[in-house]
Amino acid sequence: MIIGPESTGKSTLCRQLAEHFQTFWVPEYAREYLIEHGTDYTYDDLLVIAKGQVALEEECVKKLNRQLAIGNKQTIPSRHSPLTTHYSLVFVDTDMYVMKVWSEFVFGKCHPWILRRILERKYDFYLLCNIDLPWVKDELREYPELAKRQQLYLMYKDILINQTVPWSEISGGYEQRLKQAIEVVNKFLNQ
């Protein structure tokens, strides 16, 4: 699972890791939704976006299960052993923690459905993207101010510190982030 404030390289890192480990990744549903419906979103839109994100994850898991059922198992290279097989490795760009932070930051509250999904959905590991990349403007991004980006980053970090799933911070330029993330994932896979 890859989380962090906007413009911290989450989607790029997710795609690169899936490519490196020859597996699937789940894109951020919010981008698709906001491009189609516009950026003047409401509190209720965030619930629709959260449900869309969960649906994308479920679709990816079904796709993986179909491949496993037909015997097309993924082999994932590891730096600690020649080949390590991991059948359920999927990288996810954004989860319900992101929806919680977004909802609370913008609207001061979070829908109970999102909070229930946080309790129900389990992930094995989190990568938290730091805000040390330059902010890149696009049609969907809202917070170029460093103070707001720092505030959001600290909200994510606080969440990760106060939950039980292992996590690691990823920082530096794009190449450094990818290298760090590959090392962290390999270490996690070879525990």
C-alpha positions in Angstrom: 0.0 0.0 0.0 1.4 3.4 -1.0 0.0 6.5 0.7 0.9 10.1 1.3 -0.1 13.6 0.3 -0.7 14.6 -3.3 2.2 15.1 -5.7 4.5 12.8 -3.7 5.0 10.2 -6.5 2.6 7.6 -5.3 1.2 6.6 -8.7 4.6 6.6 -10.3 6.1 4.5 -7.5 3.2 2.1 -7.6 3.4 1.5 -11.3 7.2 1.2 -11.1 7.1 -1.4 -8.3 4.5 -3.4 -10.1 6.6 -3.4 -13.2 9.8 -4.3 -11.2 8.1 -7.2 -9.3 6.1 -8.3 -12.4 2.7 -8.0 -10.7 -0.4 -5.9 -10.6 -1.1 -2.5 -9.2 -4.3 -0.6 -8.4 -4.5 3.0 -9.5 -6.1 5.8 -7.6 -9.8 5.9 -8.4 -10.2 9.5 -7.3 -8.3 10.7 -10.4 -10.6 8.9 -12.8 -13.7 10.1 -10.9 -12.6 13.8 -10.6 -11.6 14.0 -14.3 -15.0 12.7 -15.3 -17.1 14.6 -12.7 -15.0 17.8 -12.1 -13.1 19.1 -9.2 -16.0 20.7 -7.3 -16.5 17.7 -5.2 -18.7 17.3 -2.1 -18.5 15.2 1.1 -20.8 12.7 -0.5 -18.5 12.4 -3.5 -15.7 11.2 -1.3 -17.9 8.3 -0.3 -18.5 7.4 -3.9 -14.7 7.7 -4.6 -14.0 5.5 -1.6 -16.4 2.8 -2.8 -14.8 3.1 -6.3 -11.3 2.6 -4.8 -12.4 -0.5 -3.0 -14.1 -1.9 -6.2 -10.8 -1.4 -8.1 -8.9 -3.3 -5.4 -11.5 -6.1 -5.5 -11.3 -6.2 -9.3 -7.5 -6.5 -9.2 -7.7 -9.3 -6.6 -10.2 -11.2 -8.9 -7.8 -10.7 -11.8 -4.9 -12.1 -9.8 -7.0 -15.1 -8.6 -8.1 -15.8 -12.2 -4.4 -15.9 -13.3 -3.5 -18.2 -10.4 -6.4 -20.5 -11.3 -5.1 -21.0 -14.8 -1.6 -21.6 -13.6 0.0 -18.3 -14.6 1.7 -17.8 -11.3 3.9 -14.7 -10.8 7.5 -15.3 -9.9 9.1 -12.3 -8.2 12.8 -11.8 -8.2 14.4 -11.1 -4.8 17.8 -9.8 -4.1 18.2 -12.3 -1.3 17.4 -15.4 -3.2 17.4 -16.3 -6.9 13.6 -16.5 -7.2 10.9 -16.1 -4.6 7.4 -16.8 -5.5 4.7 -14.5 -4.1 1.2 -15.1 -5.4 -0.6 -12.2 -3.8 1.8 -9.3 -4.3 -0.3 -6.3 -5.4 0.6 -2.6 -5.1 -2.2 -0.3 -4.2 -2.1 3.5 -4.8 -4.3 4.9 -2.1 -6.5 3.3 0.5 -9.2 4.2 3.0 -6.6 6.0 5.2 -6.1 8.4 2.3 -9.9 8.8 2.1 -10.1 9.5 5.8 -7.3 12.1 5.8 -8.8 13.8 2.7 -12.3 13.8 4.1 -11.2 15.2 7.5 -8.9 17.7 6.1 -11.4 19.2 3.7 -14.8 18.6 5.5 -13.8 18.0 9.1 -15.5 14.6 9.2 -15.3 11.2 7.7 -18.1 8.9 6.6 -18.6 5.9 8.8 -18.5 3.6 5.7 -14.9 4.6 5.2 -14.0 4.1 8.8 -15.5 0.6 8.8 -13.5 -0.3 5.7 -10.3 0.8 7.5 -11.2 -1.8 10.2 -12.1 -4.5 7.8 -9.5 -4.2 5.0 -6.1 -5.6 5.8 -2.8 -4.8 4.1 0.6 -6.3 4.7 2.8 -3.2 4.5 2.7 0.6 3.9 5.0 2.9 2.1 4.6 6.5 3.1 5.8 9.0 0.5 7.5 12.0 1.9 6.8 15.6 0.6 10.4 16.2 -0.4 9.6 16.0 -4.2 8.7 19.3 -5.8 5.0 19.8 -6.0 3.8 19.4 -9.6 0.6 21.3 -10.7 -2.1 19.4 -12.5 -5.8 19.8 -13.0 -6.6 17.9 -9.8 -4.1 18.9 -7.2 -5.1 21.4 -4.5 -2.3 22.1 -2.1 0.9 23.6 -3.4 1.6 25.3 -0.1 4.4 23.7 1.9 2.7 24.2 5.2 -0.5 22.3 4.0 1.6 19.5 2.5 3.5 19.2 5.7 0.3 19.1 7.7 -1.1 16.4 5.5 2.1 14.4 5.6 2.1 14.5 9.4 -1.5 13.3 9.4 -0.5 10.2 7.4 2.5 9.6 9.5 0.5 9.8 12.7 -2.0 7.2 11.3 0.8 4.8 10.5 2.5 5.2 13.8 -0.7 4.4 15.6 -1.7 1.2 13.7 -0.1 -2.2 13.7 0.9 -2.8 10.1 4.6 -2.3 9.3 5.5 0.7 7.3 8.5 2.6 5.9 9.0 6.1 4.8 10.1 6.7 1.2 12.0 9.9 0.3 14.4 11.5 -2.1 14.2 11.8 -5.9 12.2 9.4 -8.1 15.2 7.1 -8.6 16.0 7.1 -4.9 12.4 6.4 -4.0 12.2 3.4 -6.3 15.5 2.0 -5.1 14.4 2.4 -1.4 11.0 0.9 -2.1 12.4 -2.1 -3.9 14.8 -2.7 -1.0 12.0 -2.3 1.6 9.7 -4.7 -0.3 12.4 -7.3 -0.8 13.3 -7.1 2.9 9.6 -7.5 3.8 9.1 -10.4 1.4 12.2 -12.3 2.8 11.3 -12.0 6.5 
